[in-house]
Amino acid sequence: MREIKFRGKDLETGEWVYGSLFQSLEQYPAIAKPKPTADGKLFYCLTVVDADTVGQYTGLKDRDGKEIYEGDTVGYRFTDSSFVTGKVVWWGARCGFYIRTRENDYYELTEHCQAIDTFHDNPELLEDEQ
């Protein structure tokens, strides 16, 4: 069973937060993180995040063990030594996460990919992305 979690950038601090997505129509989305209390109970702390930075965990880790999220920039080297980079996107037509290149080519996302960076932190990596 795949772990379902999200990340987004805290609107106040600009730091990434990870957890469950909470969203209402009237407000920005928030990430809910479990926090233990002194008596061992859990409560959830909501952190309001920038809607444009919310991305779902793909369920995959790259070859170095780094979790891959929607919105990450990843690279993939093929067996013929060619290399592509692109942004991780949900492709509804194929019901899965794919790498979308600047040229709008799509490649299946696999654990053999190398997560290069987070698109939201370094948009210049994919300047022509939309």
DALINCOR-V486056 format. One record per residue. N is the residue number from 0. PHI is phi in degrees with one decimal (999 if undefined). Layout:
n=N phi=PHI
n=N phi=PHI
//
This chain:
n=0 phi=999
n=1 phi=-78.2
n=2 phi=-74.0
n=3 phi=-101.4
n=4 phi=-153.7
n=5 phi=-131.8
n=6 phi=-140.0
n=7 phi=-164.8
n=8 phi=-89.8
n=9 phi=-56.0
n=10 phi=-63.0
n=11 phi=-85.6
n=12 phi=-102.0
n=13 phi=77.7
n=14 phi=-85.5
n=15 phi=-73.1
n=16 phi=-124.6
n=17 phi=-127.5
n=18 phi=161.5
n=19 phi=-88.6
n=20 phi=-86.2
n=21 phi=-125.3
n=22 phi=-145.1
n=23 phi=-125.0
n=24 phi=-69.2
n=25 phi=-89.3
n=26 phi=-131.3
n=27 phi=-62.7
n=28 phi=-68.8
n=29 phi=-136.3
n=30 phi=-105.1
n=31 phi=-98.1
n=32 phi=-116.2
n=33 phi=-72.6
n=34 phi=-130.3
n=35 phi=-79.0
n=36 phi=-95.6
n=37 phi=-60.5
n=38 phi=-91.5
n=39 phi=89.0
n=40 phi=-82.6
n=41 phi=-109.1
n=42 phi=-133.1
n=43 phi=-110.0
n=44 phi=-103.4
n=45 phi=-94.1
n=46 phi=-117.0
n=47 phi=-71.3
n=48 phi=-124.6
n=49 phi=-68.2
n=50 phi=-57.1
n=51 phi=-71.1
n=52 phi=-104.7
n=53 phi=-68.6
n=54 phi=-144.4
n=55 phi=-90.2
n=56 phi=-66.2
n=57 phi=-78.7
n=58 phi=89.9
n=59 phi=-115.4
n=60 phi=-116.6
n=61 phi=-76.1
n=62 phi=-64.6
n=63 phi=-98.5
n=64 phi=89.2
n=65 phi=-82.1
n=66 phi=-63.1
n=67 phi=-105.9
n=68 phi=-115.9
n=69 phi=-55.8
n=70 phi=100.2
n=71 phi=-71.3
n=72 phi=-95.5
n=73 phi=-127.8
n=74 phi=-120.8
n=75 phi=-140.4
n=76 phi=-101.6
n=77 phi=-84.9
n=78 phi=-62.6
n=79 phi=-86.4
n=80 phi=76.3
n=81 phi=-72.1
n=82 phi=-136.4
n=83 phi=-126.1
n=84 phi=-125.1
n=85 phi=-173.5
n=86 phi=-95.9
n=87 phi=-75.8
n=88 phi=-134.2
n=89 phi=-86.3
n=90 phi=-107.3
n=91 phi=-60.2
n=92 phi=-62.7
n=93 phi=-109.3
n=94 phi=52.2
n=95 phi=-168.5
n=96 phi=-89.5
n=97 phi=-135.4
n=98 phi=-95.3
n=99 phi=-106.2
n=100 phi=-85.8
n=101 phi=-57.6
n=102 phi=-83.1
n=103 phi=64.1
n=104 phi=-86.6
n=105 phi=-117.7
n=106 phi=-129.0
n=107 phi=-62.7
n=108 phi=-82.2
n=109 phi=-133.2
n=110 phi=-69.8
n=111 phi=-84.7
n=112 phi=-72.6
n=113 phi=-115.4
n=114 phi=-71.5
n=115 phi=-89.9
n=116 phi=-169.3
n=117 phi=-99.3
n=118 phi=-56.0
n=119 phi=-69.6
n=120 phi=-84.4
n=121 phi=-139.4
n=122 phi=-62.4
n=123 phi=-65.7
n=124 phi=-61.3
n=125 phi=-133.5
n=126 phi=-54.3
n=127 phi=-89.1
n=128 phi=-66.2
n=129 phi=-119.0
//
